[in-house]
Amino acid sequence: MTYSSRGFRAYLRQLGIAHTIPEKTDQRRHRLRRGYHGGRPPGFDRETYRRRNLIERCFNRLKGFRGIAARYEKTATSYEAAVTLASFLLWARSV
C-alpha cells in the first residue's frame, strides 16, 4: 500500500487523522480515465501541506546534530536545552 493510496487515506480517516497527501499524477490520470467510477478527487490543502513540510524539514535538520539524534543528554531539561540551542544555531545560519 502506497502512502497516497485510497486504502491508506481510508485508514487515516478511520483513525481520525487529517491528512495532507497530494495525489500523484499517475493516480489522477487513472481516476479520471475511470470516469464517474473513479470517484471524486481527494481533499488537498496546499497551504497545510507547505506548513507540514516546513516542520518535517526542520526536524530532519535537527537530527543532523548527533547529540539530539542519539539523545545523549540524560535529563529532559538538558535535552530541551540542546534542542533549543540547535534550533537557534539553525535559525542563525538561515538569517
Backbone as CSV, one residue per row, in Angstrom:
resi,resn,N_x,N_y,N_z,CA_x,CA_y,CA_z,C_x,C_y,C_z
1,MET,0.848,-1.169,0.000,0.000,0.000,0.000,0.900,1.241,0.000
2,THR,0.668,2.107,-0.952,1.494,3.312,-1.027,0.930,4.402,-0.127
3,TYR,1.752,5.388,0.099,1.420,6.486,1.000,0.182,7.250,0.544
4,SER,-0.028,7.379,-0.755,-1.146,8.176,-1.250,-2.305,7.324,-1.764
5,SER,-2.312,6.031,-1.449,-3.363,5.147,-1.964,-4.694,5.390,-1.262
6,ARG,-5.748,4.913,-1.888,-7.092,5.036,-1.314,-7.189,4.328,0.031
7,GLY,-6.580,3.159,0.097,-6.620,2.374,1.332,-5.951,3.093,2.489
8,PHE,-4.827,3.715,2.214,-4.113,4.431,3.271,-4.905,5.648,3.733
9,ARG,-5.518,6.362,2.789,-6.354,7.507,3.157,-7.543,7.062,4.008
10,ALA,-8.151,5.928,3.640,-9.279,5.390,4.416,-8.816,5.007,5.824
11,TYR,-7.630,4.419,5.927,-7.070,4.047,7.224,-6.877,5.278,8.102
12,LEU,-6.342,6.353,7.529,-6.156,7.587,8.293,-7.498,8.162,8.737
13,ARG,-8.500,8.127,7.837,-9.837,8.612,8.196,-10.421,7.804,9.346
14,GLN,-10.211,6.488,9.313,-10.714,5.608,10.360,-10.097,5.966,11.712
15,LEU,-8.836,6.359,11.703,-8.159,6.749,12.937,-8.461,8.187,13.346
16,GLY,-9.133,8.921,12.462,-9.459,10.311,12.760,-8.297,11.257,12.541
17,ILE,-7.366,10.876,11.675,-6.187,11.691,11.403,-6.406,12.464,10.110
18,ALA,-6.271,13.782,10.186,-6.380,14.603,8.976,-5.112,14.428,8.152
19,HIS,-5.262,14.252,6.857,-4.094,14.047,6.013,-3.962,15.185,5.013
20,THR,-2.753,15.397,4.570,-2.472,16.373,3.512,-1.543,15.693,2.522
21,ILE,-2.070,14.711,1.818,-1.282,13.926,0.883,-1.668,14.346,-0.531
22,PRO,-0.723,14.859,-1.310,-1.059,15.219,-2.693,-1.305,13.966,-3.526
23,GLU,-2.197,14.084,-4.477,-2.496,12.964,-5.359,-1.420,12.895,-6.440
24,LYS,-0.866,11.714,-6.652,0.174,11.555,-7.671,-0.437,11.692,-9.060
25,THR,0.377,12.089,-10.017,-0.101,12.337,-11.375,-0.677,11.079,-12.018
26,ASP,0.005,9.947,-11.861,-0.495,8.717,-12.466,-1.805,8.262,-11.825
27,GLN,-1.942,8.481,-10.511,-3.189,8.129,-9.838,-4.331,9.025,-10.305
28,ARG,-4.022,10.301,-10.524,-5.038,11.237,-11.005,-5.500,10.842,-12.407
29,ARG,-4.541,10.505,-13.277,-4.879,10.067,-14.639,-5.765,8.827,-14.609
30,HIS,-5.403,7.886,-13.759,-6.186,6.650,-13.660,-7.601,6.944,-13.168
31,ARG,-7.729,7.804,-12.152,-9.039,8.158,-11.619,-9.884,8.841,-12.683
32,LEU,-9.290,9.746,-13.443,-10.028,10.452,-14.488,-10.413,9.513,-15.633
33,ARG,-9.550,8.548,-15.923,-9.832,7.606,-17.004,-11.017,6.710,-16.653
34,ARG,-11.212,6.455,-15.357,-12.330,5.613,-14.935,-13.661,6.358,-14.951
35,GLY,-13.632,7.645,-15.188,-14.874,8.421,-15.261,-15.518,8.560,-13.893
36,TYR,-16.850,8.464,-13.851,-17.523,8.655,-12.569,-17.267,7.491,-11.617
37,HIS,-16.752,6.364,-12.111,-16.381,5.240,-11.241,-15.083,5.527,-10.488
38,GLY,-14.337,6.508,-10.953,-13.063,6.833,-10.316,-13.218,7.581,-9.011
39,GLY,-14.413,8.099,-8.768,-14.652,8.812,-7.518,-14.211,10.257,-7.596
40,ARG,-14.440,10.955,-6.526,-14.056,12.362,-6.513,-12.600,12.490,-6.085
41,PRO,-11.983,13.606,-6.433,-10.575,13.777,-6.046,-10.441,13.925,-4.536
42,PRO,-9.363,13.398,-3.975,-9.163,13.533,-2.533,-8.901,14.987,-2.162
43,GLY,-9.324,15.361,-0.966,-9.098,16.725,-0.496,-7.613,16.994,-0.300
44,PHE,-7.196,18.158,-0.671,-5.781,18.519,-0.512,-5.676,20.025,-0.323
45,ASP,-5.059,20.436,0.775,-4.864,21.854,1.057,-3.379,22.166,0.907
46,ARG,-3.049,22.928,-0.112,-1.653,23.225,-0.426,-0.947,23.960,0.716
47,GLU,-1.632,24.897,1.362,-1.011,25.682,2.436,-0.681,24.797,3.646
48,THR,-1.590,23.914,4.013,-1.333,22.988,5.118,-0.166,22.071,4.780
49,TYR,-0.110,21.612,3.522,0.984,20.745,3.080,2.322,21.480,3.190
50,ARG,2.350,22.743,2.790,3.596,23.520,2.882,4.046,23.682,4.327
51,ARG,3.093,23.965,5.217,3.451,24.140,6.634,3.967,22.847,7.240
52,ARG,3.290,21.735,6.940,3.721,20.450,7.481,5.099,20.083,6.935
53,ASN,5.345,20.358,5.665,6.636,20.073,5.056,7.742,20.892,5.726
54,LEU,7.448,22.142,6.045,8.420,23.001,6.723,8.806,22.418,8.080
55,ILE,7.823,21.944,8.831,8.088,21.365,10.146,8.897,20.073,9.999
56,GLU,8.542,19.235,9.029,9.278,17.986,8.823,10.734,18.255,8.449
57,ARG,10.956,19.252,7.596,12.341,19.583,7.220,13.109,20.110,8.416
58,CYS,12.443,20.866,9.279,13.096,21.382,10.485,13.540,20.230,11.392
59,PHE,12.649,19.260,11.597,13.017,18.106,12.425,14.171,17.329,11.804
60,ASN,14.164,17.175,10.488,15.257,16.456,9.834,16.581,17.192,9.987
61,ARG,16.545,18.511,9.955,17.785,19.265,10.149,18.255,19.162,11.594
62,LEU,17.301,19.120,12.535,17.692,18.948,13.937,18.358,17.589,14.160
63,LYS,17.918,16.579,13.425,18.510,15.256,13.568,19.959,15.227,13.090
64,GLY,20.370,16.243,12.344,21.761,16.344,11.907,22.710,16.579,13.068
65,PHE,22.198,17.060,14.182,23.008,17.227,15.384,23.044,15.885,16.100
66,ARG,24.236,15.326,16.221,24.376,13.970,16.741,23.811,13.795,18.134
67,GLY,24.046,14.774,18.977,23.578,14.668,20.366,22.071,14.592,20.464
68,ILE,21.392,15.279,19.557,19.929,15.268,19.579,19.409,13.969,18.982
69,ALA,20.013,13.530,17.887,19.556,12.305,17.233,19.761,11.084,18.134
70,ALA,20.884,11.037,18.852,21.188,9.881,19.695,20.693,10.064,21.124
71,ARG,20.216,11.260,21.439,19.713,11.615,22.771,20.757,11.291,23.846
72,TYR,21.904,11.957,23.712,22.977,11.754,24.683,22.652,12.374,26.033
73,GLU,21.874,13.433,26.069,21.547,14.095,27.324,20.673,13.174,28.169
74,LYS,20.945,13.144,29.459,20.250,12.198,30.331,18.898,12.742,30.814
75,THR,18.837,14.019,31.097,17.590,14.566,31.649,16.796,15.294,30.567
76,ALA,15.508,15.416,30.813,14.632,16.105,29.860,15.010,17.577,29.745
77,THR,15.449,18.166,30.839,15.820,19.588,30.828,17.037,19.834,29.956
78,SER,18.055,18.990,30.090,19.254,19.195,29.277,18.976,18.873,27.804
79,TYR,18.089,17.905,27.549,17.718,17.595,26.165,16.970,18.776,25.545
80,GLU,16.060,19.366,26.302,15.324,20.534,25.812,16.272,21.693,25.541
81,ALA,17.268,21.866,26.397,18.259,22.916,26.189,19.061,22.665,24.912
82,ALA,19.411,21.412,24.661,20.167,21.074,23.453,19.333,21.335,22.202
83,VAL,18.057,20.985,22.235,17.172,21.233,21.090,17.024,22.735,20.870
84,THR,16.875,23.494,21.945,16.755,24.951,21.834,18.016,25.547,21.231
85,LEU,19.172,25.110,21.700,20.445,25.610,21.179,20.610,25.254,19.704
86,ALA,20.306,24.025,19.340,20.419,23.594,17.946,19.450,24.376,17.061
87,SER,18.237,24.623,17.564,17.253,25.406,16.805,17.771,26.822,16.575
88,PHE,18.379,27.395,17.600,18.941,28.736,17.458,20.071,28.747,16.435
89,LEU,20.925,27.724,16.469,22.028,27.649,15.504,21.502,27.502,14.074
90,LEU,20.456,26.696,13.886,19.854,26.556,12.561,19.250,27.875,12.102
91,TRP,18.596,28.569,13.014,17.990,29.858,12.684,19.075,30.878,12.318
92,ALA,20.174,30.886,13.084,21.247,31.843,12.837,21.903,31.593,11.463
93,ARG,21.994,30.346,11.051,22.566,30.025,9.730,21.667,30.494,8.604
94,SER,20.361,30.449,8.834,19.424,30.792,7.767,19.262,32.296,7.589
95,VAL,19.608,33.065,8.587,19.423,34.527,8.510,20.567,35.195,7.820
